[in-house]
Amino acid sequence: MAVNTEKFTNYAETFLKVLIDYSPKLISAFLILFVGLYAIRVINRLIRKIMIKRELDPTLTKFLADILLWVLRVLLFVTFISKLGIETSSFVAILGAMGLAVGLSLQGSLSNFAGGMLIILFKPFKVGDVIEAQGSIGTVHEIQIFVTKLINANNQTIFIPNGSLSNGVITNYSMQGFRKADLTISISYDTDIKKAKDIITGVLKNNPKILKTPEAEVSVKNLTDSSVQLAVRPWANNEDFWGVYADTLEGCKLAFDAAGIVIQPYVKEESKN
């Protein structure tokens, strides 16, 4: 079988011409690809170091770094094929439609994820703080990406979605470092109010866990039909709060017993029409 050398030569010359004409695009595209991959690794490591330095949650750090990595890779891939001369408008449209579909299907999860990011970035509370939110009170045990885990006084675990948590009212009992107990002790109208207040003040002064500053307060809170209510408000460090709360009640009861003062039992007042 005879070989048409002239036609083969023409094909070879055409191929070389196309290769020579296309080689600048090919070289620049692969140059962008290799430089881009190296730059992405450098940027990813830098971002991880910054987030670790800012003491972000390790789970969130890894998640954000991975998202950034893949976003940069997709952008690099689009730039690479565009440099090769391939039309990218349809490809970008498909990616946009896929992103919209995923976003709509995961709307609730994305809301919780965004809430978790806000909590970790702005730090309205941290692990170990006692907070009240969404009708629950407990110690923050773990701040996850989508939920925050609380442990309440009964050692029950409470999971609160970060979306509703970040959009609601949060009471942080630990942020200031110390707390005020708000106690009420009722005495009869026959009791000398000044004497009762002096006894309570003495109990508070004899407790070393009660802070001197701010100063504890003992005052008349209310005059009911059956008793005089005294407000007792000592301050204590967070770690001593519940001990001070209990010791104050016990100390006042023992001191009143020694002085012959009877604590008036609480009587529910009837509503008046």
C-alpha positions as MATLAB code, in Angstrom:
seq = 'MAVNTEKFTNYAETFLKVLIDYSPKLISAFLILFVGLYAIRVINRLIRKIMIKRELDPTLTKFLADILLWVLRVLLFVTFISKLGIETSSFVAILGAMGLAVGLSLQGSLSNFAGGMLIILFKPFKVGDVIEAQGSIGTVHEIQIFVTKLINANNQTIFIPNGSLSNGVITNYSMQGFRKADLTISISYDTDIKKAKDIITGVLKNNPKILKTPEAEVSVKNLTDSSVQLAVRPWANNEDFWGVYADTLEGCKLAFDAAGIVIQPYVKEESKN';
ca = [
       0.000    0.000    0.000;
       1.483    3.333   -1.104;
       1.821    6.027    1.481;
       0.863    9.531    0.433;
       3.862   11.338    1.823;
       2.647   14.681    0.596;
      -0.627   14.432    2.545;
       1.232   13.224    5.650;
       3.630   16.135    5.332;
       0.717   18.551    5.074;
      -0.890   17.058    8.220;
       2.399   17.311   10.082;
       2.959   20.896    9.012;
      -0.617   21.830   10.003;
      -0.209   20.145   13.420;
       3.083   21.919   14.048;
       1.573   25.242   13.026;
      -1.398   24.767   15.365;
       0.918   23.608   18.147;
       3.185   26.622   17.684;
       0.219   29.005   17.579;
      -1.431   27.375   20.611;
       1.721   26.773   22.680;
       1.774   30.240   24.331;
      -1.773   29.644   25.677;
      -0.876   26.108   26.718;
       2.303   27.171   28.488;
       0.658   30.125   30.238;
      -2.331   27.971   31.295;
      -0.148   25.286   32.881;
       2.078   27.965   34.418;
      -1.011   29.511   36.013;
      -2.094   26.048   37.187;
       1.191   25.156   38.891;
       1.728   28.620   40.395;
      -1.915   28.701   41.526;
      -1.689   25.317   43.262;
       1.423   26.434   45.127;
      -0.176   29.772   46.065;
      -3.313   27.996   47.328;
      -1.237   25.794   49.645;
       0.602   28.843   51.000;
      -2.626   30.805   51.517;
      -4.307   27.828   53.190;
      -1.436   27.358   55.650;
      -1.392   31.098   56.390;
      -5.133   31.207   57.048;
      -4.900   28.181   59.354;
      -2.105   29.841   61.360;
      -4.111   33.063   61.683;
      -7.231   31.223   62.903;
      -5.195   29.125   65.351;
      -3.499   32.292   66.630;
      -6.915   33.853   67.228;
      -7.853   30.722   69.195;
     -10.789   29.775   67.004;
     -12.492   26.462   67.591;
     -10.341   23.687   65.973;
     -13.363   22.168   64.217;
     -14.334   25.528   62.745;
     -10.714   26.213   61.757;
     -10.489   22.985   59.768;
     -13.926   23.472   58.211;
     -13.244   27.048   57.075;
      -9.795   26.143   55.800;
     -11.222   23.255   53.755;
     -13.972   25.453   52.302;
     -11.413   28.100   51.333;
      -9.191   25.429   49.778;
     -11.917   24.085   47.499;
     -13.231   27.526   46.561;
      -9.745   28.574   45.480;
      -9.291   25.307   43.573;
     -12.562   25.809   41.680;
     -11.592   29.378   40.794;
      -8.174   28.173   39.645;
      -9.760   25.454   37.490;
     -12.108   27.975   35.847;
      -9.146   30.291   35.178;
      -7.118   27.379   33.760;
      -9.722   26.208   31.252;
     -10.511   29.810   30.338;
      -6.832   30.381   29.533;
      -6.917   27.309   27.290;
      -9.662   28.991   25.292;
     -12.538   26.805   26.506;
     -15.871   28.595   26.996;
     -16.587   28.854   30.752;
     -19.941   30.652   30.873;
     -21.956   27.407   30.787;
     -19.666   25.803   33.349;
     -20.049   28.773   35.724;
     -23.842   28.725   35.247;
     -23.971   25.030   36.176;
     -21.876   25.667   39.300;
     -24.165   28.536   40.272;
     -27.300   26.408   39.861;
     -25.745   23.599   41.900;
     -24.743   26.039   44.645;
     -28.270   27.493   44.765;
     -29.862   24.043   44.991;
     -27.515   22.960   47.774;
     -28.051   26.235   49.633;
     -31.855   25.897   49.531;
     -31.776   22.277   50.666;
     -29.438   23.063   53.565;
     -30.990   26.389   54.560;
     -31.528   25.436   58.218;
     -28.078   23.895   58.558;
     -26.435   26.913   56.946;
     -28.278   29.171   59.404;
     -26.896   27.133   62.298;
     -23.437   27.155   60.746;
     -23.527   30.944   60.351;
     -24.727   31.239   63.959;
     -21.849   29.063   65.131;
     -19.366   31.249   63.266;
     -20.810   34.391   64.865;
     -20.638   32.837   68.346;
     -17.017   31.758   67.896;
     -15.929   35.068   66.318;
     -17.703   37.489   68.679;
     -17.536   35.228   71.774;
     -20.671   36.154   73.766;
     -19.678   33.139   75.859;
     -16.944   30.511   76.000;
     -16.558   26.940   77.198;
     -17.019   26.848   80.986;
     -19.360   29.856   81.175;
     -22.796   29.542   82.779;
     -25.411   30.955   80.414;
     -29.173   31.170   80.062;
     -30.595   30.978   76.538;
     -33.672   29.604   74.801;
     -35.243   28.823   78.181;
     -32.310   26.693   79.361;
     -29.588   27.350   81.960;
     -26.335   25.427   82.017;
     -22.573   25.384   81.744;
     -21.202   25.576   78.206;
     -19.530   22.216   77.580;
     -18.765   22.461   73.865;
     -19.315   24.920   70.998;
     -19.768   22.892   67.828;
     -20.291   24.156   64.288;
     -24.058   23.639   64.249;
     -25.028   23.325   67.938;
     -23.848   24.408   71.387;
     -23.819   21.798   74.153;
     -24.816   22.791   77.699;
     -24.706   20.738   80.919;
     -27.366   21.823   83.407;
     -27.398   21.479   87.209;
     -28.996   18.016   86.934;
     -26.136   16.822   84.719;
     -28.434   16.728   81.695;
     -27.009   17.557   78.273;
     -28.820   20.277   76.320;
     -28.193   20.896   72.618;
     -29.185   24.350   71.343;
     -29.024   25.096   67.575;
     -26.557   27.899   66.946;
     -28.932   29.693   64.567;
     -31.598   30.325   67.202;
     -28.934   30.796   69.891;
     -27.120   33.585   68.036;
     -30.406   35.363   67.199;
     -31.850   35.174   70.717;
     -31.154   36.716   74.106;
     -28.157   35.222   75.923;
     -27.538   35.860   79.622;
     -23.920   35.155   80.537;
     -23.585   34.714   84.300;
     -19.819   34.175   84.163;
     -18.505   36.983   81.969;
     -17.996   39.546   84.754;
     -16.175   37.102   87.033;
     -18.474   37.604   90.023;
     -22.211   37.494   90.708;
     -24.780   38.865   93.122;
     -27.149   36.560   94.986;
     -30.672   37.903   95.434;
     -32.192   36.333   98.562;
     -35.415   37.157  100.380;
     -35.942   36.566  104.112;
     -39.350   37.280  105.673;
     -39.842   38.400  109.269;
     -42.977   39.258  111.220;
     -44.143   42.824  111.868;
     -43.348   42.298  115.558;
     -39.631   41.833  114.811;
     -37.229   44.752  115.196;
     -36.200   45.431  111.577;
     -32.920   47.129  112.531;
     -31.920   44.221  114.769;
     -32.730   41.711  112.026;
     -30.683   43.689  109.493;
     -27.737   43.925  111.909;
     -27.812   40.146  112.435;
     -27.844   39.490  108.694;
     -25.041   41.990  108.155;
     -22.968   40.196  110.794;
     -23.526   36.860  109.037;
     -22.372   38.358  105.753;
     -19.242   39.915  107.273;
     -18.230   36.603  108.859;
     -18.260   34.776  105.511;
     -14.801   35.159  103.884;
     -16.146   34.110  100.474;
     -18.438   37.141  100.290;
     -16.733   40.018   98.475;
     -16.132   43.281  100.303;
     -16.390   45.198   97.042;
     -19.069   45.546   95.762;
     -20.594   45.800   99.216;
     -23.399   43.435  100.208;
     -26.842   44.984  100.561;
     -29.487   44.339  103.240;
     -32.700   46.327  102.831;
     -36.476   46.148  103.110;
     -37.765   44.684   99.891;
     -41.510   44.573  100.417;
     -44.278   44.916  102.995;
     -46.810   42.157  102.510;
     -50.003   41.356  104.395;
     -48.215   38.738  106.493;
     -44.555   39.771  106.730;
     -41.759   42.213  106.149;
     -39.520   40.969  103.336;
     -35.830   41.731  103.613;
     -33.622   41.651  100.503;
     -30.199   40.102  101.121;
     -27.770   40.627   98.222;
     -24.175   39.429   98.772;
     -21.559   39.330   95.976;
     -19.285   36.358   95.317;
     -16.860   35.052   92.720;
     -18.405   32.704   90.186;
     -16.802   29.612   91.671;
     -18.088   30.519   95.176;
     -21.558   31.697   94.185;
     -23.710   28.709   95.089;
     -21.744   28.061   98.266;
     -22.305   31.672   99.370;
     -25.978   31.372   98.432;
     -26.509   28.319  100.650;
     -24.233   29.494  103.495;
     -26.041   32.835  103.716;
     -29.437   31.193  104.096;
     -28.150   28.722  106.671;
     -26.171   31.360  108.600;
     -29.155   33.733  108.799;
     -31.453   30.952  110.028;
     -29.011   29.900  112.770;
     -28.359   33.505  113.813;
     -32.089   34.261  113.974;
     -32.679   31.137  116.066;
     -29.982   32.245  118.498;
     -31.558   35.716  118.762;
     -35.093   34.357  119.162;
     -36.276   35.745  115.822;
     -38.723   33.597  113.887;
     -38.573   33.618  110.097;
     -42.079   34.267  108.876;
     -43.366   31.548  106.551;
     -44.393   32.639  103.082;
     -48.132   33.104  102.653;
     -49.484   33.492   99.172;
     -51.578   36.620   98.938;
     -55.006   36.357   97.386;
     -55.612   38.513   94.371;
     -57.865   41.473   95.003;
     -60.591   42.319   92.503;
];
